[in-house]
Amino acid sequence: MISRLFSFRGGIKPDSHKAESSGAPISHVPLPSRLVVLLTQGSQGAARTIVTVGDKVLKGQCIGEAEGVAGTAIHAPTSGTVTEIGRYPMAHPSGLASPAIVIEPDGEERWITHEPLDPATASREDLILRIQASGIVGMGGATFPSHLKADSEIETLVINGAECEPWITCDDRLMRERAAHIVTGSAILAHLTGARQVLVGIEDNKPEAIAAMRAAIQDMEPVARKCLGADKMNVIAVPTLYPTGGEKQLVSVLTGIEIAPDKRITDFGIQCFNVATAHAVCRALLHGESMVSRIVTVTGNVERPGNYETPLGMPVSDLLAFCGVKSGTSRVLMGGPMMGFTLPSLDAPIAKGCNCLIAASNELFPLPPPEQPCIRCGSCASACPIGLQPFELYWASRAKNLDSAEQHHLFTCMECGCCAYVCPAHIPLVDYFRFAKSEIRARNEERKTAEQARTRFEFRSFRLEREKTEKAARLAAKAAETRAKAASEGDSALIAAAVEQAKMQPSIQDNAAPSHDQQT
């Protein structure tokens, strides 16, 4: 266990605004008239539809099969009837559409038959396959498939309960109310990864969550103790500083290991899971429950801010209507104010990575002042938690000097927004960085397409040349065969062939058409 805390460079301390939504217990929302379950829920592509329009489904039933090793399954959030399979907008800044399955709830909430697994007796392969089949992804927002992370061998498991971004409190309430399941899920993940210790990092502005998690470790359930001893799990209160919840930043605070931009935490024998992910793992293995809902913080300009157990596929508009959006709301943010984005459409459904909705008004979120020229003060560099030079990235991105942006480690930027927060010139730096990243990705895609076309052309040219060479070789071989045959038969054969040809000439003339004189 660690004896002291460490720190990471940079970081900021924005107003937390946690109290607005953290006071009330987790509530359930009524089922909407329809659920739009996106088949693209994670970062590894869409699932494959295995139901048809008119099918009756049960809650937890698989409706989208995982595609490939990195895919995750999609399940029905409630019992009902499949009424449509089409394309609907995603909760994404682009507003692009994704394949989706529309379910009309029957209101009965009938579950499939639960099939629990005992982590102490089931094989490691079966446990990992169950996590994949249950559709569990990273619940902190990245939505990376959890079964891929669980299929690793490490020394230290970090459970992320920092929840450092302002306004978001879903993990806080989850730790307060369901700490036992989080602890059990963490022990199971330690068992799968072979971790010798588990470090649970929680920011010190969540004393109730810290106390609940420590109590749950002391009263650890027997099934969890079979996976990991209580003495090997420790809850650490970390200083409140944004972005402590970043994977590499939390690892640095807890272990003192600074992860280089081109390295992963697994290179140092460490793996990290969100507390909500650990909770989902517990429910999937011990209770046989697929991932069909998640806790969503709804806050800002609403009448009933709080945290709500929300079925996946519920339209954002329905959830906001239940919470009572006040007049004056100008836009809705998905995620926190630092790393979130404005939803282009409220018809988008809740997905697995949606942890917060903020109804923004001009009073709560005033419009930013006009952008001014960069004065190279260096404040952005001081605030950057990974040691980048944001002003250099800004100049390169603005000038579309994409090669220079890449040389300054553009893709190392995790878009935390610290640089933009402290910029005295009010430059939306993260927007510039996102633009440059999209341009580079588009350029790389064009290069890839051009390279594929060049490869196809070269292969076609090679094939035509090969066929030409093979044809010439066949003709040469046939000519050589003819010459060899003639040489073996001798001159008599040639003379006989000539005489035979001469004998045929009169018959050819006899059969020819009559001349003009003969006709006359």
C-alpha positions as CSV (number, residue, x, y, z in Angstrom):
1,M,0.0,0.0,0.0
2,I,1.1,3.6,-0.6
3,S,2.4,5.6,2.2
4,R,2.0,9.1,0.7
5,L,0.3,10.9,-2.2
6,F,2.1,12.3,-5.2
7,S,1.0,15.0,-7.7
8,F,1.0,15.7,-11.4
9,R,1.9,18.9,-13.2
10,G,-0.6,21.6,-14.1
11,G,-4.3,21.2,-13.3
12,I,-7.0,23.8,-12.3
13,K,-9.6,24.2,-9.6
14,P,-12.9,25.3,-11.2
15,D,-16.1,25.8,-9.1
16,S,-17.4,22.3,-8.5
17,H,-21.2,22.8,-8.5
18,K,-21.6,19.3,-7.0
19,A,-24.1,20.3,-4.4
20,E,-26.8,21.0,-6.9
21,S,-27.3,17.3,-7.7
22,S,-25.6,15.3,-5.1
23,G,-28.0,15.7,-2.2
24,A,-30.9,13.5,-3.4
25,P,-30.7,9.7,-3.6
26,I,-30.6,7.9,-7.0
27,S,-34.1,7.9,-8.5
28,H,-35.7,5.9,-11.2
29,V,-37.4,7.4,-14.2
30,P,-40.6,6.1,-15.8
31,L,-40.3,4.3,-19.1
32,P,-40.9,6.4,-22.1
33,S,-43.2,5.5,-25.0
34,R,-40.3,4.1,-26.9
35,L,-36.6,3.3,-26.5
36,V,-34.1,3.9,-29.2
37,V,-31.2,1.5,-28.6
38,L,-28.2,2.5,-30.6
39,L,-26.1,-0.3,-32.0
40,T,-23.0,1.9,-31.8
41,Q,-22.5,2.2,-28.0
42,G,-18.7,2.0,-27.7
43,S,-15.5,2.9,-29.5
44,Q,-15.1,-0.4,-31.4
45,G,-17.9,-0.2,-34.0
46,A,-21.5,-1.3,-34.2
47,A,-23.1,-4.5,-33.1
48,R,-25.0,-6.7,-35.5
49,T,-28.8,-6.8,-35.3
50,I,-30.2,-10.2,-34.4
51,V,-33.9,-9.2,-34.1
52,T,-36.5,-8.2,-36.6
53,V,-39.5,-5.8,-36.5
54,G,-42.4,-7.4,-34.6
55,D,-40.2,-9.5,-32.3
56,K,-41.1,-9.7,-28.6
57,V,-38.1,-9.1,-26.4
58,L,-37.4,-9.4,-22.7
59,K,-35.4,-7.1,-20.5
60,G,-31.7,-8.0,-20.8
61,Q,-32.2,-10.0,-24.0
62,C,-29.4,-9.7,-26.5
63,I,-30.6,-7.7,-29.5
64,G,-27.3,-6.8,-31.0
65,E,-24.5,-9.4,-31.3
66,A,-20.9,-8.4,-30.7
67,E,-18.9,-8.0,-33.9
68,G,-15.3,-9.2,-33.6
69,V,-13.0,-9.7,-30.6
70,A,-13.4,-6.0,-29.6
71,G,-17.1,-5.8,-30.0
72,T,-19.7,-5.7,-27.2
73,A,-23.3,-6.9,-27.2
74,I,-26.4,-4.7,-27.0
75,H,-29.4,-5.7,-24.9
76,A,-33.1,-4.7,-24.6
77,P,-33.5,-2.2,-21.7
78,T,-37.0,-3.5,-21.0
79,S,-39.5,-6.0,-22.3
80,G,-41.6,-5.0,-25.2
81,T,-41.9,-5.1,-29.0
82,V,-39.4,-4.2,-31.7
83,T,-41.2,-1.6,-33.8
84,E,-38.5,-0.3,-36.1
85,I,-34.9,-0.9,-37.1
86,G,-33.5,2.3,-38.6
87,R,-31.0,5.1,-38.2
88,Y,-31.2,7.7,-35.4
89,P,-28.9,10.6,-34.3
90,M,-26.1,9.7,-31.8
91,A,-25.2,11.8,-28.7
92,H,-22.2,13.2,-30.6
93,P,-21.2,16.7,-31.6
94,S,-21.5,15.7,-35.3
95,G,-25.1,14.6,-34.9
96,L,-24.4,11.7,-37.2
97,A,-26.9,8.8,-37.3
98,S,-26.3,5.3,-36.1
99,P,-28.2,2.0,-36.7
100,A,-30.7,1.6,-33.9
101,I,-33.4,-0.7,-32.7
102,V,-36.7,0.9,-31.5
103,I,-38.5,-0.9,-28.7
104,E,-42.1,-0.1,-27.5
105,P,-42.2,-1.0,-23.8
106,D,-45.0,-3.2,-22.6
107,G,-44.6,-1.9,-19.0
108,E,-44.1,-5.3,-17.5
109,E,-40.3,-5.2,-17.1
110,R,-40.0,-8.9,-17.6
111,W,-36.4,-10.1,-17.3
112,I,-34.7,-12.9,-19.1
113,T,-33.6,-15.9,-16.9
114,H,-30.6,-14.8,-14.9
115,E,-27.6,-17.0,-15.1
116,P,-25.0,-16.0,-12.4
117,L,-21.4,-17.0,-12.5
118,D,-19.2,-17.8,-9.4
119,P,-15.9,-15.9,-9.9
120,A,-14.2,-18.4,-7.6
121,T,-15.1,-21.5,-9.6
122,A,-15.7,-20.3,-13.2
123,S,-12.7,-20.2,-15.5
124,R,-11.1,-16.9,-16.4
125,E,-12.1,-17.3,-20.0
126,D,-15.7,-17.8,-19.1
127,L,-15.7,-14.7,-16.9
128,I,-14.2,-12.5,-19.6
129,L,-16.6,-13.8,-22.1
130,R,-19.5,-13.0,-19.8
131,I,-18.3,-9.4,-19.4
132,Q,-18.2,-9.1,-23.2
133,A,-21.6,-10.8,-23.6
134,S,-23.1,-8.4,-21.0
135,G,-22.1,-5.4,-23.0
136,I,-19.9,-3.8,-20.4
137,V,-17.8,-0.8,-21.5
138,G,-16.0,1.9,-19.7
139,M,-18.6,4.0,-17.9
140,G,-16.4,7.0,-17.3
141,G,-17.1,8.2,-20.8
142,A,-14.5,6.5,-23.0
143,T,-16.7,3.4,-23.5
144,F,-13.7,1.2,-24.2
145,P,-14.7,-2.5,-24.1
146,S,-14.1,-3.7,-20.5
147,H,-13.4,-7.3,-21.4
148,L,-10.3,-6.2,-23.3
149,K,-9.0,-4.3,-20.2
150,A,-9.8,-7.2,-17.9
151,D,-7.9,-9.6,-20.1
152,S,-4.5,-8.4,-18.9
153,E,-1.9,-9.3,-16.3
154,I,-1.0,-6.5,-13.9
155,E,0.3,-5.8,-10.4
156,T,-1.9,-2.9,-9.3
157,L,-5.6,-2.2,-10.1
158,V,-6.8,1.4,-9.8
159,I,-10.5,2.1,-9.3
160,N,-11.3,5.6,-10.5
161,G,-13.8,7.3,-8.2
162,A,-12.3,10.8,-8.5
163,E,-15.1,12.3,-10.6
164,C,-13.2,15.5,-10.9
165,E,-15.2,17.4,-13.5
166,P,-17.6,20.0,-12.2
167,W,-21.4,19.4,-12.0
168,I,-21.1,15.6,-12.4
169,T,-22.1,13.5,-9.3
170,C,-23.4,10.1,-10.7
171,D,-20.3,8.3,-9.4
172,D,-20.5,10.0,-6.0
173,R,-24.1,8.8,-5.4
174,L,-23.3,5.4,-6.8
175,M,-20.4,5.0,-4.2
176,R,-22.6,6.2,-1.4
177,E,-25.5,3.9,-2.2
178,R,-24.0,0.8,-3.8
179,A,-20.5,0.6,-2.4
180,A,-20.8,-3.1,-1.7
181,H,-21.3,-4.0,-5.3
182,I,-18.4,-1.7,-6.4
183,V,-16.1,-3.4,-3.9
184,T,-17.2,-6.8,-5.1
185,G,-16.7,-5.9,-8.7
186,S,-13.3,-4.5,-8.0
187,A,-12.3,-7.7,-6.2
188,I,-13.5,-9.7,-9.3
189,L,-11.5,-7.5,-11.6
190,A,-8.4,-7.9,-9.4
191,H,-8.9,-11.7,-9.6
192,L,-9.2,-11.6,-13.4
193,T,-6.1,-9.4,-13.9
194,G,-4.0,-11.0,-11.1
195,A,-3.6,-7.7,-9.3
196,R,-1.9,-7.9,-5.9
197,Q,-3.5,-4.6,-4.6
198,V,-6.4,-2.4,-5.4
199,L,-6.2,1.4,-5.0
200,V,-9.5,3.3,-5.0
201,G,-8.9,7.0,-5.6
202,I,-11.7,9.4,-4.6
203,E,-11.4,13.2,-4.4
204,D,-11.5,14.5,-0.9
205,N,-14.6,16.6,-1.7
206,K,-16.7,13.4,-1.4
207,P,-16.4,12.4,2.3
208,E,-19.6,10.4,2.3
209,A,-18.5,8.3,-0.7
210,I,-15.1,7.7,0.9
211,A,-16.7,6.6,4.2
212,A,-19.1,4.3,2.4
213,M,-16.4,2.6,0.3
214,R,-14.2,2.0,3.4
215,A,-17.1,0.5,5.3
216,A,-17.9,-1.8,2.3
217,I,-14.3,-3.0,2.3
218,Q,-14.4,-3.8,6.0
219,D,-17.7,-5.7,5.5
220,M,-16.6,-7.3,2.2
221,E,-18.9,-10.0,0.9
222,P,-17.6,-13.6,1.1
223,V,-17.5,-14.0,-2.7
224,A,-15.3,-10.9,-2.9
225,R,-13.0,-12.2,-0.2
226,K,-12.4,-15.3,-2.2
227,C,-11.1,-13.1,-5.0
228,L,-9.1,-10.6,-3.0
229,G,-8.4,-10.0,0.7
230,A,-9.8,-6.9,2.3
231,D,-6.2,-5.9,3.4
232,K,-5.2,-5.6,-0.2
233,M,-7.8,-3.0,-1.1
234,N,-7.4,0.6,0.1
235,V,-9.5,3.8,-0.4
236,I,-7.3,6.9,-0.8
237,A,-8.7,10.4,-0.6
238,V,-6.9,12.4,-3.3
239,P,-6.7,16.3,-3.5
240,T,-9.5,17.9,-5.4
241,L,-7.8,19.1,-8.6
242,Y,-9.0,18.9,-12.2
243,P,-8.2,16.6,-14.0
244,T,-7.3,14.1,-11.3
245,G,-9.9,11.8,-12.8
246,G,-7.7,11.4,-15.9
247,E,-6.3,7.8,-16.0
248,K,-2.7,8.8,-16.1
249,Q,-3.1,11.7,-13.7
250,L,-4.8,9.4,-11.1
251,V,-2.1,6.8,-11.5
252,S,0.5,9.5,-11.0
253,V,-1.2,10.7,-7.8
254,L,-1.6,7.3,-6.3
255,T,1.7,5.6,-7.3
256,G,4.1,8.4,-8.2
257,I,4.6,6.9,-11.6
258,E,4.6,9.5,-14.4
259,I,3.3,7.9,-17.6
260,A,5.0,9.2,-20.7
261,P,2.7,10.4,-23.6
262,D,3.7,7.4,-25.8
263,K,3.3,4.8,-23.0
264,R,0.3,3.1,-21.5
265,I,-0.4,2.4,-17.8
266,T,-0.3,-1.3,-18.5
267,D,3.3,-1.0,-19.5
268,F,3.9,-0.3,-15.8
269,G,1.7,-3.2,-14.5
270,I,-1.3,-1.0,-13.8
271,Q,-4.9,-1.1,-15.0
272,C,-7.7,1.4,-14.3
273,F,-11.5,1.0,-14.2
274,N,-14.3,3.4,-13.3
275,V,-16.4,2.7,-10.2
276,A,-19.5,2.3,-12.4
277,T,-17.7,-0.2,-14.5
278,A,-16.8,-2.3,-11.4
279,H,-20.4,-2.1,-10.3
280,A,-21.6,-3.3,-13.7
281,V,-19.1,-6.2,-13.6
282,C,-20.5,-7.3,-10.2
283,R,-24.1,-7.2,-11.5
284,A,-23.2,-9.1,-14.7
285,L,-21.3,-12.0,-13.0
286,L,-23.1,-12.4,-9.7
287,H,-26.6,-11.5,-10.8
288,G,-26.6,-12.3,-14.5
289,E,-27.8,-8.8,-15.4
290,S,-26.7,-7.3,-18.7
291,M,-25.9,-3.6,-19.1
292,V,-29.3,-2.1,-19.8
293,S,-29.2,1.2,-17.8
294,R,-26.9,3.7,-16.2
295,I,-26.9,6.5,-13.6
296,V,-27.1,9.9,-15.3
297,T,-26.6,13.2,-13.6
298,V,-29.2,15.8,-14.7
299,T,-28.4,19.3,-13.4
300,G,-28.3,22.9,-14.3
301,N,-31.4,24.8,-15.2
302,V,-33.9,22.1,-14.2
303,E,-36.5,21.9,-11.5
304,R,-35.4,18.5,-10.1
305,P,-31.7,18.1,-10.4
306,G,-30.3,14.8,-9.3
307,N,-29.1,11.4,-10.4
308,Y,-31.4,9.1,-12.2
309,E,-31.3,5.4,-13.1
310,T,-32.0,5.7,-16.8
311,P,-32.7,2.9,-19.3
312,L,-30.4,3.0,-22.3
313,G,-32.2,4.3,-25.3
314,M,-34.3,6.8,-23.5
315,P,-34.5,10.0,-25.6
316,V,-32.7,12.9,-24.0
317,S,-35.8,15.0,-24.5
318,D,-37.9,12.6,-22.4
319,L,-35.4,12.6,-19.5
320,L,-35.2,16.4,-19.5
321,A,-39.0,16.7,-19.6
322,F,-39.2,14.4,-16.5
323,C,-36.7,16.6,-14.7
324,G,-38.5,19.8,-15.6
325,V,-36.3,22.0,-17.8
326,K,-36.8,25.7,-16.8
327,S,-37.3,28.5,-19.2
328,G,-34.2,30.3,-20.4
329,T,-32.4,27.0,-21.2
330,S,-30.3,27.8,-24.3
331,R,-28.6,24.5,-24.9
332,V,-28.0,21.1,-23.3
333,L,-24.5,19.8,-22.6
334,M,-23.7,16.1,-22.7
335,G,-21.0,15.4,-20.1
336,G,-19.4,18.1,-18.0
337,P,-18.6,21.7,-18.9
338,M,-14.9,21.0,-19.4
339,M,-14.9,17.9,-21.7
340,G,-18.6,17.8,-22.7
341,F,-20.3,19.1,-25.8
342,T,-23.5,20.8,-26.9
343,L,-26.1,18.2,-28.1
344,P,-27.1,19.0,-31.7
345,S,-30.4,17.1,-31.2
346,L,-32.4,16.3,-28.1
347,D,-33.8,13.3,-30.0
348,A,-30.5,11.5,-29.4
349,P,-30.9,8.6,-26.9
350,I,-29.0,7.9,-23.7
351,A,-26.0,5.7,-24.4
352,K,-23.6,3.8,-22.2
353,G,-21.1,6.6,-22.1
354,C,-23.6,9.3,-21.1
355,N,-22.9,10.3,-17.5
356,C,-24.3,13.8,-17.3
357,L,-26.8,16.2,-18.9
358,I,-26.6,19.9,-18.1
359,A,-29.4,22.3,-19.0
360,A,-27.4,25.5,-19.7
361,S,-28.7,29.0,-19.5
362,N,-27.0,32.3,-20.1
363,E,-27.0,32.9,-16.3
364,L,-25.3,29.6,-15.4
365,F,-23.0,29.5,-18.5
366,P,-22.5,33.0,-19.8
367,L,-21.4,33.3,-23.4
368,P,-17.6,33.6,-23.6
369,P,-16.0,36.9,-24.4
370,P,-14.8,37.4,-28.0
371,E,-11.6,35.7,-28.9
372,Q,-8.5,37.9,-28.7
373,P,-5.0,37.5,-30.1
374,C,-2.6,35.2,-28.2
375,I,-0.1,37.1,-26.1
376,R,2.1,34.0,-25.4
377,C,1.8,34.4,-21.7
378,G,2.4,30.7,-21.1
379,S,-0.6,30.2,-18.8
380,C,-1.9,27.4,-20.9
381,A,1.4,25.5,-20.7
382,S,1.5,25.9,-17.0
383,A,-2.0,24.4,-16.7
384,C,-1.6,21.5,-19.1
385,P,-1.5,18.3,-17.0
386,I,0.6,16.4,-19.5
387,G,3.2,19.0,-20.2
388,L,2.3,20.1,-23.7
389,Q,2.7,23.6,-25.2
390,P,-0.9,24.5,-26.1
391,F,0.1,27.8,-27.6
392,E,2.4,26.1,-30.1
393,L,-0.4,23.7,-31.0
394,Y,-2.8,26.6,-31.4
395,W,-0.6,28.4,-33.9
396,A,0.0,25.2,-35.9
397,S,-3.7,24.3,-35.8
398,R,-4.8,27.8,-36.8
399,A,-2.4,27.9,-39.7
400,K,-3.3,24.3,-40.7
401,N,0.3,23.4,-40.4
402,L,-0.7,19.8,-39.5
403,D,2.8,18.3,-39.6
404,S,3.9,20.9,-37.0
405,A,0.9,20.1,-34.9
406,E,1.7,16.4,-34.9
407,Q,5.3,17.1,-34.1
408,H,4.1,19.0,-31.0
409,H,2.2,15.8,-29.9
410,L,-1.3,17.0,-30.8
411,F,-2.8,13.5,-30.4
412,T,-1.4,13.3,-26.9
413,C,-3.8,16.1,-25.9
414,M,-6.8,14.6,-24.0
415,E,-8.9,17.7,-24.5
416,C,-9.4,18.3,-20.8
417,G,-9.9,22.1,-21.4
418,C,-7.5,23.3,-18.7
419,C,-5.6,25.5,-21.3
420,A,-8.8,27.2,-22.5
421,Y,-10.0,27.7,-19.0
422,V,-7.0,29.8,-18.0
423,C,-6.4,31.6,-21.3
424,P,-6.7,35.3,-20.7
425,A,-7.4,35.9,-24.4
426,H,-10.4,33.6,-24.2
427,I,-9.2,31.4,-27.1
428,P,-11.2,28.2,-27.5
429,L,-8.0,26.2,-27.7
430,V,-9.7,22.8,-27.5
431,D,-11.9,23.6,-30.5
432,Y,-8.7,24.3,-32.6
433,F,-7.1,21.1,-31.4
434,R,-10.2,19.1,-32.3
435,F,-10.3,20.7,-35.7
436,A,-6.7,19.9,-36.4
437,K,-7.2,16.3,-35.3
438,S,-10.1,15.9,-37.6
439,E,-8.1,17.4,-40.5
440,I,-5.2,15.0,-39.9
441,R,-7.5,12.0,-39.7
442,A,-9.1,13.1,-43.0
443,R,-5.7,13.6,-44.6
444,N,-4.5,10.2,-43.4
445,E,-7.7,8.6,-44.7
446,E,-7.1,10.2,-48.1
447,R,-3.5,9.0,-48.1
448,K,-4.7,5.5,-47.2
449,T,-7.2,5.6,-50.0
450,A,-4.6,6.8,-52.5
451,E,-2.1,4.2,-51.3
452,Q,-4.7,1.5,-51.8
453,A,-5.5,2.8,-55.3
454,R,-1.7,2.8,-56.1
455,T,-1.3,-0.7,-54.8
456,R,-4.3,-1.9,-56.9
457,F,-2.8,-0.2,-60.0
458,E,0.6,-1.7,-59.5
459,F,-0.8,-5.1,-58.9
460,R,-2.9,-4.8,-62.1
461,S,0.2,-3.7,-64.1
462,F,2.1,-6.6,-62.6
463,R,-0.7,-9.0,-63.4
464,L,-0.9,-7.8,-67.1
465,E,2.9,-8.0,-67.5
466,R,2.9,-11.5,-66.0
467,E,0.1,-12.7,-68.3
468,K,2.0,-11.2,-71.3
469,T,5.2,-12.9,-70.3
470,E,3.4,-16.2,-69.8
471,K,1.7,-15.9,-73.2
472,A,5.0,-15.2,-74.9
473,A,6.5,-18.2,-73.1
474,R,3.7,-20.5,-74.3
475,L,4.0,-19.3,-77.9
476,A,7.8,-19.8,-77.8
477,A,7.4,-23.3,-76.3
478,K,4.8,-24.2,-79.1
479,A,7.2,-22.9,-81.8
480,A,10.1,-24.8,-80.4
481,E,7.9,-27.9,-80.2
482,T,7.0,-27.5,-83.9
483,R,10.6,-27.1,-84.9
484,A,11.6,-30.1,-82.9
485,K,8.9,-32.2,-84.5
486,A,9.9,-31.1,-88.0
487,A,13.5,-31.9,-87.3
488,S,12.6,-35.3,-86.0
489,E,10.5,-36.3,-89.1
490,G,13.1,-35.1,-91.6
491,D,12.9,-33.4,-95.1
492,S,10.7,-36.2,-96.5
493,A,7.9,-35.1,-94.3
494,L,8.2,-31.6,-95.6
495,I,8.2,-32.8,-99.2
496,A,5.2,-35.0,-98.7
497,A,3.3,-32.1,-97.1
498,A,4.2,-29.8,-100.1
499,V,3.0,-32.5,-102.6
500,E,-0.2,-33.0,-100.7
501,Q,-0.8,-29.2,-100.7
502,A,-0.1,-29.0,-104.5
503,K,-2.7,-31.8,-105.2
504,M,-5.3,-29.8,-103.5
505,Q,-4.9,-26.7,-105.7
506,P,-7.0,-28.0,-108.7
507,S,-9.9,-28.9,-106.5
508,I,-9.8,-25.5,-105.0
509,Q,-9.9,-23.9,-108.5
510,D,-12.7,-26.2,-109.6
511,N,-14.8,-25.1,-106.7
512,A,-14.1,-21.5,-107.4
513,A,-16.8,-19.2,-108.9
514,P,-17.0,-19.0,-112.8
515,S,-15.2,-16.1,-114.5
516,H,-16.9,-13.2,-116.3
517,D,-16.3,-14.8,-119.7
518,Q,-17.8,-18.1,-118.7
519,Q,-20.9,-16.3,-117.5
520,T,-21.2,-14.5,-120.8
